[in-house]
Amino acid sequence: MTPREMIRAHSYPVFAAVSTVSLVLIAVSLAPIAKWARTQNDCIVRTFRVDGSNNAGIPAKVWSCNGGGD
């Protein structure tokens, strides 16, 4: 078997393995972002904010959950 035939015979499995590993690494790297998003959503749902300004509603809740305000 020539080197060219060996490369041709093994290229698809190698590319498949590299693709699979890449997808797994991407999924693992996105896990902290998913956890943060769940935490943010939970905070926004639980936050009850009443103030006299025009910032009432979702933007004020997001701001409060991100550490803004008093």
Distance bins in CASP14 RR format, pairs under 12 A and 6 or more apart:
PFRMAT RR
TARGET T0000
AUTHOR 0000-0000-0000
RMODE 2
METHOD distances of the structure
MODEL  1
1 7 0 0 0 0 0 1 0 0 0 0 0
1 8 0 0 0 0 1 0 0 0 0 0 0
1 9 1 0 0 1 0 0 0 0 0 0 0
1 10 0 0 0 0 0 1 0 0 0 0 0
2 8 0 0 0 0 1 0 0 0 0 0 0
2 9 0 0 0 0 0 1 0 0 0 0 0
3 9 0 0 0 0 0 1 0 0 0 0 0
3 10 0 0 0 0 0 1 0 0 0 0 0
4 10 0 0 0 0 0 1 0 0 0 0 0
4 11 0 0 0 0 0 1 0 0 0 0 0
5 11 0 0 0 0 0 1 0 0 0 0 0
6 13 0 0 0 0 0 1 0 0 0 0 0
6 14 0 0 0 0 0 1 0 0 0 0 0
7 13 0 0 0 0 0 1 0 0 0 0 0
7 14 0 0 0 0 1 0 0 0 0 0 0
7 15 0 0 0 0 0 1 0 0 0 0 0
8 14 0 0 0 0 0 1 0 0 0 0 0
8 15 0 0 0 0 0 1 0 0 0 0 0
10 16 0 0 0 0 0 1 0 0 0 0 0
10 17 0 0 0 0 0 1 0 0 0 0 0
11 17 0 0 0 0 0 1 0 0 0 0 0
11 18 0 0 0 0 0 1 0 0 0 0 0
12 18 0 0 0 0 0 1 0 0 0 0 0
12 19 0 0 0 0 0 1 0 0 0 0 0
13 19 0 0 0 0 0 1 0 0 0 0 0
13 20 0 0 0 0 0 1 0 0 0 0 0
14 20 0 0 0 0 0 1 0 0 0 0 0
14 21 0 0 0 0 0 1 0 0 0 0 0
15 21 0 0 0 0 0 1 0 0 0 0 0
15 22 0 0 0 0 0 1 0 0 0 0 0
16 22 0 0 0 0 0 1 0 0 0 0 0
16 23 0 0 0 0 0 1 0 0 0 0 0
17 23 0 0 0 0 0 1 0 0 0 0 0
17 24 0 0 0 0 0 1 0 0 0 0 0
18 24 0 0 0 0 0 1 0 0 0 0 0
18 25 0 0 0 0 0 1 0 0 0 0 0
19 25 0 0 0 0 0 1 0 0 0 0 0
19 26 0 0 0 0 0 1 0 0 0 0 0
20 26 0 0 0 0 0 1 0 0 0 0 0
20 27 0 0 0 0 0 1 0 0 0 0 0
21 27 0 0 0 0 0 1 0 0 0 0 0
21 28 0 0 0 0 0 1 0 0 0 0 0
22 28 0 0 0 0 0 1 0 0 0 0 0
22 29 0 0 0 0 0 1 0 0 0 0 0
23 29 0 0 0 0 0 1 0 0 0 0 0
23 30 0 0 0 0 0 1 0 0 0 0 0
24 30 0 0 0 0 0 1 0 0 0 0 0
24 31 0 0 0 0 0 1 0 0 0 0 0
25 31 0 0 0 0 0 1 0 0 0 0 0
26 33 0 0 0 0 0 1 0 0 0 0 0
27 33 0 0 0 0 0 1 0 0 0 0 0
27 34 0 0 0 0 1 0 0 0 0 0 0
28 34 0 0 0 0 0 1 0 0 0 0 0
30 36 0 0 0 0 0 1 0 0 0 0 0
30 37 0 0 0 0 1 0 0 0 0 0 0
31 37 0 0 0 0 0 1 0 0 0 0 0
31 38 0 0 0 0 0 1 0 0 0 0 0
32 38 0 0 0 0 0 1 0 0 0 0 0
32 39 0 0 0 0 0 1 0 0 0 0 0
33 39 0 0 0 0 0 1 0 0 0 0 0
33 40 0 0 0 0 0 1 0 0 0 0 0
34 40 0 0 0 0 0 1 0 0 0 0 0
34 41 0 0 0 0 0 1 0 0 0 0 0
35 41 0 0 0 0 0 1 0 0 0 0 0
35 42 0 0 0 0 0 1 0 0 0 0 0
36 42 0 0 0 0 0 1 0 0 0 0 0
36 43 0 0 0 0 0 1 0 0 0 0 0
36 65 0 0 0 0 0 1 0 0 0 0 0
36 66 0 0 0 0 0 1 0 0 0 0 0
37 43 0 0 0 0 0 1 0 0 0 0 0
37 44 0 0 0 0 0 1 0 0 0 0 0
37 62 0 0 0 0 0 1 0 0 0 0 0
37 65 0 0 0 0 0 1 0 0 0 0 0
38 44 0 0 0 0 0 1 0 0 0 0 0
38 45 0 0 0 0 0 1 0 0 0 0 0
39 45 0 0 0 0 0 1 0 0 0 0 0
39 46 0 0 0 0 0 1 0 0 0 0 0
39 65 0 0 0 0 1 0 0 0 0 0 0
39 66 0 0 0 0 0 1 0 0 0 0 0
40 46 0 0 0 0 0 1 0 0 0 0 0
40 47 0 0 0 0 0 1 0 0 0 0 0
40 58 0 0 0 0 0 1 0 0 0 0 0
40 61 0 0 0 0 1 0 0 0 0 0 0
40 62 1 0 0 1 0 0 0 0 0 0 0
40 63 0 0 0 0 0 1 0 0 0 0 0
40 64 0 0 0 0 0 1 0 0 0 0 0
40 65 1 0 1 0 0 0 0 0 0 0 0
40 66 1 0 0 1 0 0 0 0 0 0 0
40 67 0 0 0 0 0 1 0 0 0 0 0
41 47 0 0 0 0 0 1 0 0 0 0 0
41 58 0 0 0 0 0 1 0 0 0 0 0
41 61 0 0 0 0 0 1 0 0 0 0 0
41 62 0 0 0 0 0 1 0 0 0 0 0
41 65 0 0 0 0 1 0 0 0 0 0 0
42 61 0 0 0 0 0 1 0 0 0 0 0
42 65 0 0 0 0 1 0 0 0 0 0 0
43 49 0 0 0 0 0 1 0 0 0 0 0
43 58 0 0 0 0 0 1 0 0 0 0 0
43 61 1 0 0 1 0 0 0 0 0 0 0
43 62 0 0 0 0 1 0 0 0 0 0 0
43 63 0 0 0 0 0 1 0 0 0 0 0
43 64 0 0 0 0 1 0 0 0 0 0 0
43 65 1 1 0 0 0 0 0 0 0 0 0
43 66 0 0 0 0 1 0 0 0 0 0 0
43 67 0 0 0 0 1 0 0 0 0 0 0
43 68 0 0 0 0 0 1 0 0 0 0 0
44 57 0 0 0 0 1 0 0 0 0 0 0
44 58 1 0 0 1 0 0 0 0 0 0 0
44 59 0 0 0 0 0 1 0 0 0 0 0
44 60 0 0 0 0 0 1 0 0 0 0 0
44 61 1 0 1 0 0 0 0 0 0 0 0
44 62 1 0 0 1 0 0 0 0 0 0 0
44 63 0 0 0 0 0 1 0 0 0 0 0
44 64 0 0 0 0 1 0 0 0 0 0 0
44 65 1 0 1 0 0 0 0 0 0 0 0
44 66 0 0 0 0 0 1 0 0 0 0 0
45 58 0 0 0 0 0 1 0 0 0 0 0
45 61 0 0 0 0 1 0 0 0 0 0 0
45 62 0 0 0 0 0 1 0 0 0 0 0
45 65 0 0 0 0 1 0 0 0 0 0 0
46 61 0 0 0 0 1 0 0 0 0 0 0
46 64 0 0 0 0 0 1 0 0 0 0 0
46 65 0 0 0 0 1 0 0 0 0 0 0
47 56 0 0 0 0 0 1 0 0 0 0 0
47 57 0 0 0 0 1 0 0 0 0 0 0
47 58 0 0 0 0 1 0 0 0 0 0 0
47 59 0 0 0 0 0 1 0 0 0 0 0
47 60 0 0 0 0 1 0 0 0 0 0 0
47 61 1 0 1 0 0 0 0 0 0 0 0
47 62 0 0 0 0 1 0 0 0 0 0 0
47 63 0 0 0 0 1 0 0 0 0 0 0
47 64 1 0 1 0 0 0 0 0 0 0 0
47 65 1 0 0 1 0 0 0 0 0 0 0
47 66 0 0 0 0 0 1 0 0 0 0 0
47 67 0 0 0 0 0 1 0 0 0 0 0
47 68 0 0 0 0 0 1 0 0 0 0 0
47 69 0 0 0 0 0 1 0 0 0 0 0
48 56 0 0 0 0 0 1 0 0 0 0 0
48 57 0 0 0 0 0 1 0 0 0 0 0
48 60 0 0 0 0 0 1 0 0 0 0 0
48 61 0 0 0 0 1 0 0 0 0 0 0
48 64 0 0 0 0 1 0 0 0 0 0 0
49 55 0 0 0 0 1 0 0 0 0 0 0
49 56 1 0 0 1 0 0 0 0 0 0 0
49 57 1 0 0 1 0 0 0 0 0 0 0
49 58 0 0 0 0 1 0 0 0 0 0 0
49 59 0 0 0 0 0 1 0 0 0 0 0
49 60 1 0 1 0 0 0 0 0 0 0 0
49 61 1 0 1 0 0 0 0 0 0 0 0
49 62 0 0 0 0 0 1 0 0 0 0 0
49 63 0 0 0 0 1 0 0 0 0 0 0
49 64 1 0 1 0 0 0 0 0 0 0 0
49 65 0 0 0 0 1 0 0 0 0 0 0
49 68 0 0 0 0 0 1 0 0 0 0 0
49 69 0 0 0 0 1 0 0 0 0 0 0
49 70 0 0 0 0 0 1 0 0 0 0 0
50 56 1 0 0 1 0 0 0 0 0 0 0
50 57 0 0 0 0 1 0 0 0 0 0 0
50 60 0 0 0 0 1 0 0 0 0 0 0
50 61 0 0 0 0 0 1 0 0 0 0 0
50 64 0 0 0 0 0 1 0 0 0 0 0
51 57 0 0 0 0 1 0 0 0 0 0 0
51 59 0 0 0 0 0 1 0 0 0 0 0
51 60 1 0 0 1 0 0 0 0 0 0 0
51 61 0 0 0 0 0 1 0 0 0 0 0
51 63 0 0 0 0 0 1 0 0 0 0 0
51 64 0 0 0 0 1 0 0 0 0 0 0
51 69 0 0 0 0 1 0 0 0 0 0 0
51 70 0 0 0 0 1 0 0 0 0 0 0
52 60 0 0 0 0 0 1 0 0 0 0 0
53 59 0 0 0 0 0 1 0 0 0 0 0
53 60 1 0 0 1 0 0 0 0 0 0 0
53 63 0 0 0 0 0 1 0 0 0 0 0
53 69 0 0 0 0 0 1 0 0 0 0 0
54 60 0 0 0 0 1 0 0 0 0 0 0
55 61 0 0 0 0 1 0 0 0 0 0 0
55 62 0 0 0 0 0 1 0 0 0 0 0
55 63 1 0 0 1 0 0 0 0 0 0 0
55 64 0 0 0 0 1 0 0 0 0 0 0
55 68 0 0 0 0 0 1 0 0 0 0 0
55 69 0 0 0 0 0 1 0 0 0 0 0
56 63 0 0 0 0 0 1 0 0 0 0 0
56 64 0 0 0 0 0 1 0 0 0 0 0
57 63 0 0 0 0 1 0 0 0 0 0 0
57 64 0 0 0 0 0 1 0 0 0 0 0
58 64 0 0 0 0 0 1 0 0 0 0 0
58 65 0 0 0 0 0 1 0 0 0 0 0
59 65 0 0 0 0 0 1 0 0 0 0 0
59 66 0 0 0 0 0 1 0 0 0 0 0
59 68 0 0 0 0 0 1 0 0 0 0 0
60 66 0 0 0 0 0 1 0 0 0 0 0
60 67 0 0 0 0 0 1 0 0 0 0 0
60 68 0 0 0 0 1 0 0 0 0 0 0
60 69 0 0 0 0 1 0 0 0 0 0 0
61 67 0 0 0 0 0 1 0 0 0 0 0
61 68 0 0 0 0 0 1 0 0 0 0 0
61 69 0 0 0 0 0 1 0 0 0 0 0
62 68 0 0 0 0 1 0 0 0 0 0 0
62 69 0 0 0 0 0 1 0 0 0 0 0
63 69 1 0 0 1 0 0 0 0 0 0 0
63 70 0 0 0 0 0 1 0 0 0 0 0
64 70 0 0 0 0 1 0 0 0 0 0 0
END
